[in-house]
Amino acid sequence: MSLPKKQHIGIDRWKMDQILNLHRCGFSVEEIADQVDVDVSVVREVLKLSKNNH
């Protein structure tokens, strides 16, 4: 199973979607990291990448 090219930060699609959904609901970076059980820096990276893709 190959991952999309842009997904180079080592988290799965499900977590990525969770992060983006929580962000849309207005959660803070820290709250999202807590909910999805990833590091705050990962959350920031995902949000930064998603901003570049839209």
N, CA, C and O atoms as a GROMACS GRO file, in nm:
protein
  216
    1MET      N    1   0.084  -0.120   0.000
    1MET     CA    2   0.000   0.000   0.000
    1MET      C    3   0.087   0.125   0.000
    1MET      O    4   0.165   0.146   0.093
    2SER      N    5   0.076   0.206  -0.102
    2SER     CA    6   0.160   0.326  -0.109
    2SER      C    7   0.083   0.449  -0.062
    2SER      O    8  -0.037   0.461  -0.083
    3LEU      N    9   0.156   0.538  -0.001
    3LEU     CA   10   0.095   0.661   0.051
    3LEU      C   11   0.106   0.772  -0.051
    3LEU      O   12   0.197   0.770  -0.135
    4PRO      N   13   0.016   0.869  -0.045
    4PRO     CA   14   0.029   0.984  -0.135
    4PRO      C   15   0.162   1.056  -0.112
    4PRO      O   16   0.214   1.056  -0.001
    5LYS      N   17   0.214   1.117  -0.215
    5LYS     CA   18   0.344   1.182  -0.209
    5LYS      C   19   0.357   1.284  -0.095
    5LYS      O   20   0.457   1.287  -0.024
    6LYS      N   21   0.253   1.366  -0.079
    6LYS     CA   22   0.262   1.476   0.017
    6LYS      C   23   0.266   1.428   0.162
    6LYS      O   24   0.299   1.505   0.253
    7GLN      N   25   0.232   1.302   0.184
    7GLN     CA   26   0.223   1.252   0.320
    7GLN      C   27   0.357   1.199   0.369
    7GLN      O   28   0.381   1.078   0.372
    8HIS      N   29   0.443   1.290   0.407
    8HIS     CA   30   0.579   1.251   0.444
    8HIS      C   31   0.608   1.278   0.591
    8HIS      O   32   0.724   1.271   0.634
    9ILE      N   33   0.505   1.308   0.670
    9ILE     CA   34   0.530   1.342   0.809
    9ILE      C   35   0.505   1.224   0.903
    9ILE      O   36   0.509   1.239   1.025
   10GLY      N   37   0.479   1.108   0.845
   10GLY     CA   38   0.472   0.987   0.926
   10GLY      C   39   0.346   0.972   1.010
   10GLY      O   40   0.352   0.916   1.120
   11ILE      N   41   0.232   1.021   0.961
   11ILE     CA   42   0.109   0.991   1.031
   11ILE      C   43   0.007   0.938   0.931
   11ILE      O   44   0.013   0.969   0.812
   12ASP      N   45  -0.086   0.857   0.981
   12ASP     CA   46  -0.178   0.796   0.886
   12ASP      C   47  -0.290   0.892   0.846
   12ASP      O   48  -0.315   0.995   0.911
   13ARG      N   49  -0.356   0.855   0.740
   13ARG     CA   50  -0.462   0.937   0.679
   13ARG      C   51  -0.573   0.967   0.781
   13ARG      O   52  -0.625   1.078   0.786
   14TRP      N   53  -0.608   0.867   0.860
   14TRP     CA   54  -0.715   0.883   0.958
   14TRP      C   55  -0.683   0.994   1.057
   14TRP      O   56  -0.767   1.079   1.086
   15LYS      N   57  -0.560   0.991   1.109
   15LYS     CA   58  -0.520   1.094   1.205
   15LYS      C   59  -0.516   1.231   1.138
   15LYS      O   60  -0.553   1.332   1.198
   16MET      N   61  -0.471   1.233   1.016
   16MET     CA   62  -0.466   1.358   0.941
   16MET      C   63  -0.606   1.417   0.928
   16MET      O   64  -0.626   1.537   0.948
   17ASP      N   65  -0.702   1.331   0.893
   17ASP     CA   66  -0.840   1.376   0.879
   17ASP      C   67  -0.896   1.425   1.011
   17ASP      O   68  -0.965   1.527   1.017
   18GLN      N   69  -0.866   1.352   1.119
   18GLN     CA   70  -0.911   1.393   1.252
   18GLN      C   71  -0.859   1.531   1.287
   18GLN      O   72  -0.933   1.617   1.336
   19ILE      N   73  -0.730   1.553   1.261
   19ILE     CA   74  -0.667   1.681   1.291
   19ILE      C   75  -0.737   1.793   1.216
   19ILE      O   76  -0.770   1.897   1.273
   20LEU      N   77  -0.761   1.773   1.088
   20LEU     CA   78  -0.823   1.876   1.006
   20LEU      C   79  -0.967   1.901   1.048
   20LEU      O   80  -1.012   2.015   1.050
   21ASN      N   81  -1.040   1.794   1.083
   21ASN     CA   82  -1.179   1.810   1.128
   21ASN      C   83  -1.186   1.888   1.259
   21ASN      O   84  -1.267   1.979   1.274
   22LEU      N   85  -1.100   1.851   1.354
   22LEU     CA   86  -1.098   1.920   1.483
   22LEU      C   87  -1.060   2.067   1.465
   22LEU      O   88  -1.115   2.155   1.532
   23HIS      N   89  -0.966   2.090   1.374
   23HIS     CA   90  -0.924   2.227   1.348
   23HIS      C   91  -1.040   2.309   1.292
   23HIS      O   92  -1.058   2.425   1.329
   24ARG      N   93  -1.118   2.249   1.203
   24ARG     CA   94  -1.235   2.316   1.146
   24ARG      C   95  -1.338   2.348   1.254
   24ARG      O   96  -1.411   2.447   1.244
   25CYS      N   97  -1.343   2.264   1.356
   25CYS     CA   98  -1.438   2.286   1.466
   25CYS      C   99  -1.387   2.389   1.566
   25CYS      O  100  -1.458   2.423   1.661
   26GLY      N  101  -1.267   2.439   1.546
   26GLY     CA  102  -1.216   2.547   1.628
   26GLY      C  103  -1.133   2.505   1.748
   26GLY      O  104  -1.109   2.585   1.838
   27PHE      N  105  -1.090   2.379   1.750
   27PHE     CA  106  -1.004   2.335   1.860
   27PHE      C  107  -0.863   2.394   1.846
   27PHE      O  108  -0.817   2.420   1.735
   28SER      N  109  -0.798   2.414   1.959
   28SER     CA  110  -0.660   2.465   1.955
   28SER      C  111  -0.564   2.352   1.916
   28SER      O  112  -0.598   2.234   1.923
   29VAL      N  113  -0.445   2.392   1.876
   29VAL     CA  114  -0.343   2.294   1.837
   29VAL      C  115  -0.317   2.194   1.950
   29VAL      O  116  -0.303   2.074   1.927
   30GLU      N  117  -0.310   2.246   2.073
   30GLU     CA  118  -0.283   2.160   2.188
   30GLU      C  119  -0.396   2.060   2.211
   30GLU      O  120  -0.372   1.943   2.239
   31GLU      N  121  -0.520   2.108   2.199
   31GLU     CA  122  -0.637   2.020   2.218
   31GLU      C  123  -0.640   1.911   2.112
   31GLU      O  124  -0.671   1.795   2.140
   32ILE      N  125  -0.608   1.950   1.990
   32ILE     CA  126  -0.608   1.853   1.880
   32ILE      C  127  -0.502   1.746   1.904
   32ILE      O  128  -0.528   1.627   1.888
   33ALA      N  129  -0.382   1.790   1.942
   33ALA     CA  130  -0.273   1.696   1.969
   33ALA      C  131  -0.315   1.596   2.076
   33ALA      O  132  -0.286   1.477   2.066
   34ASP      N  133  -0.384   1.645   2.177
   34ASP     CA  134  -0.433   1.563   2.286
   34ASP      C  135  -0.536   1.461   2.237
   34ASP      O  136  -0.527   1.342   2.268
   35GLN      N  137  -0.633   1.509   2.162
   35GLN     CA  138  -0.742   1.424   2.110
   35GLN      C  139  -0.690   1.313   2.020
   35GLN      O  140  -0.731   1.198   2.033
   36VAL      N  141  -0.602   1.349   1.928
   36VAL     CA  142  -0.557   1.255   1.825
   36VAL      C  143  -0.436   1.175   1.873
   36VAL      O  144  -0.394   1.079   1.808
   37ASP      N  145  -0.380   1.215   1.987
   37ASP     CA  146  -0.264   1.147   2.045
   37ASP      C  147  -0.141   1.155   1.955
   37ASP      O  148  -0.076   1.054   1.925
   38VAL      N  149  -0.112   1.277   1.912
   38VAL     CA  150   0.011   1.304   1.837
   38VAL      C  151   0.079   1.424   1.900
   38VAL      O  152   0.022   1.491   1.986
   39ASP      N  153   0.201   1.453   1.856
   39ASP     CA  154   0.275   1.567   1.908
   39ASP      C  155   0.220   1.697   1.848
   39ASP      O  156   0.169   1.698   1.736
   40VAL      N  157   0.229   1.804   1.925
   40VAL     CA  158   0.183   1.935   1.879
   40VAL      C  159   0.250   1.975   1.748
   40VAL      O  160   0.186   2.033   1.660
   41SER      N  161   0.377   1.942   1.734
   41SER     CA  162   0.449   1.978   1.612
   41SER      C  163   0.391   1.906   1.490
   41SER      O  164   0.392   1.960   1.379
   42VAL      N  165   0.341   1.785   1.511
   42VAL     CA  166   0.278   1.710   1.401
   42VAL      C  167   0.149   1.780   1.359
   42VAL      O  168   0.122   1.795   1.240
   43VAL      N  169   0.071   1.824   1.457
   43VAL     CA  170  -0.053   1.896   1.427
   43VAL      C  171  -0.021   2.022   1.346
   43VAL      O  172  -0.086   2.048   1.245
   44ARG      N  173   0.077   2.097   1.390
   44ARG     CA  174   0.115   2.220   1.318
   44ARG      C  175   0.157   2.189   1.174
   44ARG      O  176   0.122   2.260   1.080
   45GLU      N  177   0.233   2.082   1.159
   45GLU     CA  178   0.281   2.041   1.027
   45GLU      C  179   0.164   2.004   0.935
   45GLU      O  180   0.160   2.045   0.819
   46VAL      N  181   0.070   1.927   0.987
   46VAL     CA  182  -0.047   1.888   0.908
   46VAL      C  183  -0.126   2.011   0.865
   46VAL      O  184  -0.168   2.021   0.750
   47LEU      N  185  -0.147   2.102   0.957
   47LEU     CA  186  -0.224   2.222   0.926
   47LEU      C  187  -0.152   2.308   0.823
   47LEU      O  188  -0.213   2.367   0.734
   48LYS      N  189  -0.020   2.315   0.837
   48LYS     CA  190   0.060   2.392   0.742
   48LYS      C  191   0.051   2.329   0.603
   48LYS      O  192   0.033   2.399   0.503
   49LEU      N  193   0.064   2.197   0.597
   49LEU     CA  194   0.055   2.127   0.468
   49LEU      C  195  -0.082   2.143   0.405
   49LEU      O  196  -0.093   2.164   0.285
   50SER      N  197  -0.185   2.134   0.487
   50SER     CA  198  -0.321   2.143   0.432
   50SER      C  199  -0.347   2.284   0.379
   50SER      O  200  -0.420   2.301   0.281
   51LYS      N  201  -0.290   2.384   0.444
   51LYS     CA  202  -0.306   2.522   0.397
   51LYS      C  203  -0.242   2.539   0.259
   51LYS      O  204  -0.296   2.608   0.173
   52ASN      N  205  -0.127   2.474   0.240
   52ASN     CA  206  -0.056   2.484   0.113
   52ASN      C  207  -0.131   2.413   0.000
   52ASN      O  208  -0.113   2.445  -0.117
   53ASN      N  209  -0.215   2.316   0.036
   53ASN     CA  210  -0.285   2.238  -0.065
   53ASN      C  211  -0.418   2.298  -0.107
   53ASN      O  212  -0.480   2.251  -0.203
   54HIS      N  213  -0.463   2.400  -0.038
   54HIS     CA  214  -0.594   2.458  -0.071
   54HIS      C  215  -0.580   2.590  -0.145
   54HIS      O  216  -0.680   2.652  -0.180
   0.00000   0.00000   0.00000
